[in-house]
Amino acid sequence: MKELLTSISKCDICKAKLELGPRPIVSADINSKIVIIGQAPGSIVHKSGIPWDDKSGENLRAWMGIDNDIFYNPEIIALIPMGFCYPGRGKSGDLPPTKECAPLWHHKLLDTMNNVELILLIGTYAQKYYLGDQLKRTLTDTVKHYKKYLPDHFVLPHPSPRNNIWQAKNAWFKKEVIPQLQDSVRSIIAS
């Protein structure tokens, strides 16, 4: 795993596309029990070099019911984005994750992990890549049917503060999905 993470840290395959240059951000261990697959680091995370070190990360940790010590312990949680580097800014927010990372690195990372019990698929990019034709028509429908993807995958919207409107319109998410997520996470951590 150490060699693999070193190789990823040196990756510059999409250098020409990256507004701020390559800075792959990933955290994993052969013993990781939960894998979080999100979109791509934002500009704040690009600067700090710490995955999910922003408001989205705070929201995600709250949804999961865990603190920073557990979240940032790679023996418990692996943090693997669809695109490992900050993709740059677009008209209405960050650009989509680059498409090179997942096919190049994800299977190598996942094949190295022996104890994965759950993969959280956060947002449409991760869900499309991993669920393919099992994906529902909209993100809302996919998340509503989260039980369909268990026990291997837990689907979630992106925890960005930009999605507060979505959460307000979909009160069932906090009532039904979050408690199930916290139960699953608690159970895996305890095992």
C-alpha positions in Angstrom: 0.0 0.0 0.0 2.8 2.4 0.9 4.3 2.1 -2.6 1.0 2.5 -4.2 0.2 5.7 -2.3 3.7 7.0 -3.2 3.0 6.4 -6.9 -0.3 8.2 -6.6 1.3 11.1 -4.9 3.6 11.5 -7.9 0.9 11.2 -10.5 0.7 14.0 -12.9 -1.2 12.4 -15.8 -3.7 15.2 -16.1 -1.3 18.0 -15.2 -2.3 20.0 -18.3 -6.0 20.1 -17.2 -5.4 21.3 -13.6 -5.7 25.0 -12.9 -3.5 24.7 -9.8 -1.3 21.8 -10.9 -1.3 18.3 -9.6 -1.6 17.6 -5.8 -3.2 14.1 -5.5 -5.1 13.8 -2.2 -6.0 10.4 -0.9 -5.8 8.4 2.3 -6.0 4.6 2.6 -4.6 1.6 4.5 -4.7 -2.1 3.8 -7.0 -2.4 7.0 -9.5 0.3 6.0 -13.0 -0.8 6.9 -15.0 2.0 5.3 -14.1 3.6 2.0 -15.5 7.0 1.2 -15.5 7.8 -2.5 -16.3 11.4 -3.2 -15.9 13.8 -6.1 -12.6 15.7 -6.0 -10.8 18.0 -3.5 -11.9 21.6 -3.5 -9.6 24.6 -3.4 -9.4 24.6 0.4 -8.4 20.9 0.5 -5.9 21.5 -2.3 -4.2 24.1 -0.1 -4.2 22.1 3.1 -3.6 18.7 1.6 -6.0 17.1 4.0 -9.0 15.3 2.5 -12.4 16.7 3.4 -10.8 19.5 5.4 -13.7 21.9 4.7 -17.4 22.5 5.4 -18.4 19.5 3.3 -16.1 17.3 5.4 -17.7 18.7 8.6 -21.1 17.9 7.3 -20.0 14.4 6.3 -18.5 13.6 9.7 -21.8 14.9 11.3 -23.8 12.7 9.0 -21.6 9.7 9.9 -21.7 10.5 13.6 -17.9 10.4 14.0 -15.1 12.7 15.0 -11.9 13.7 13.3 -9.8 11.1 15.0 -11.9 8.2 13.6 -12.5 9.9 10.2 -8.8 10.5 9.6 -7.6 7.1 10.8 -6.9 5.3 7.6 -7.0 1.9 9.4 -10.7 2.7 9.8 -11.6 5.0 6.9 -10.1 5.3 3.4 -10.7 8.6 1.6 -10.6 8.2 -2.1 -12.0 10.8 -4.5 -13.1 10.2 -8.1 -10.5 12.8 -9.1 -7.5 13.0 -6.8 -6.6 16.7 -7.6 -8.5 19.9 -7.5 -10.0 20.2 -11.0 -10.4 24.0 -11.0 -13.3 26.4 -11.0 -16.2 26.4 -13.4 -19.1 28.8 -14.0 -21.2 27.5 -11.2 -18.7 25.9 -8.8 -15.8 23.5 -9.1 -15.3 21.6 -12.3 -16.1 17.9 -12.4 -13.4 15.4 -11.2 -10.9 14.5 -13.9 -11.8 11.1 -15.5 -8.3 9.6 -15.4 -8.0 8.8 -11.7 -10.7 6.3 -11.0 -9.9 3.8 -13.8 -6.2 4.2 -13.2 -6.0 4.0 -9.4 -9.3 2.9 -7.8 -9.1 -0.8 -8.5 -5.4 -0.9 -7.4 -6.4 0.7 -4.1 -9.5 -1.4 -3.5 -7.6 -4.6 -4.4 -5.0 -3.8 -1.7 -7.6 -3.4 1.1 -8.5 -6.6 2.8 -11.2 -5.5 5.4 -13.6 -3.2 3.5 -17.1 -3.6 4.8 -18.8 -0.6 3.3 -18.2 1.9 0.5 -19.9 5.3 0.7 -20.6 6.6 -2.7 -21.0 10.4 -2.4 -22.5 12.3 -5.2 -23.5 11.5 -8.8 -19.9 11.0 -10.2 -19.1 8.2 -7.7 -22.5 6.6 -8.1 -22.4 6.6 -11.9 -19.0 5.0 -11.9 -19.7 2.3 -9.4 -23.4 1.6 -9.9 -23.7 1.9 -13.6 -27.2 0.8 -14.8 -28.4 0.2 -11.2 -28.4 4.0 -10.8 -31.9 5.6 -10.6 -32.9 8.5 -12.9 -32.0 11.2 -10.4 -29.7 11.5 -7.4 -32.7 12.0 -5.2 -34.2 8.7 -6.4 -30.9 6.9 -6.0 -30.6 8.2 -2.4 -34.2 7.4 -1.6 -33.6 3.8 -2.6 -30.3 3.6 -0.7 -31.3 0.2 0.8 -31.1 -1.4 -2.7 -27.3 -0.9 -2.7 -26.6 -2.2 0.8 -24.7 -4.0 2.2 -21.8 -3.1 -0.1 -22.6 0.5 -1.0 -24.2 3.4 0.9 -25.3 6.2 -1.5 -25.3 9.8 -0.3 -25.7 13.3 -1.8 -22.7 15.5 -1.6 -22.5 17.1 1.9 -21.7 20.5 0.5 -23.4 23.5 2.1 -24.7 24.2 -1.4 -26.9 21.1 -0.9 -28.8 22.6 2.1 -31.7 23.4 -0.2 -31.9 19.8 -1.4 -31.8 18.6 2.2 -34.6 21.1 3.2 -36.8 19.8 0.3 -36.0 16.1 1.2 -36.6 16.0 5.0 -36.8 12.1 4.8 -33.0 12.2 4.2 -32.2 13.3 7.8 -35.0 11.3 9.3 -34.4 7.9 7.5 -31.0 7.8 5.8 -28.7 9.5 8.3 -29.8 7.3 11.3 -29.2 4.2 9.1 -25.8 5.5 8.0 -24.8 6.2 11.6 -25.9 2.7 12.7 -23.9 1.1 9.9 -20.8 3.2 10.6 -21.0 2.5 14.4 -21.4 -1.2 13.8 -18.4 -1.4 11.5 -16.2 0.7 13.8 -17.1 -1.5 16.8 -16.3 -4.8 14.9 
